[in-house]
């Protein structure tokens, strides 16, 4: 009889461990997914705007290069 009780207790503890592990894993997974989604929603649009605005910033930052290119294009077109 005592062996049966011990076996049942061990089985219940194992089941509890499995359930707890599963629940913790699910919660952790949901948290990770939530964080990833927040990062994607917050960061990617900013990155996209940076990429779109990149050439404009480049022209503002070093204005000599586009002007030089236009001058060279004009020289090539004139000749």
Helices and strands as residue ranges (DSSP letters): H 2-61, H 63-78
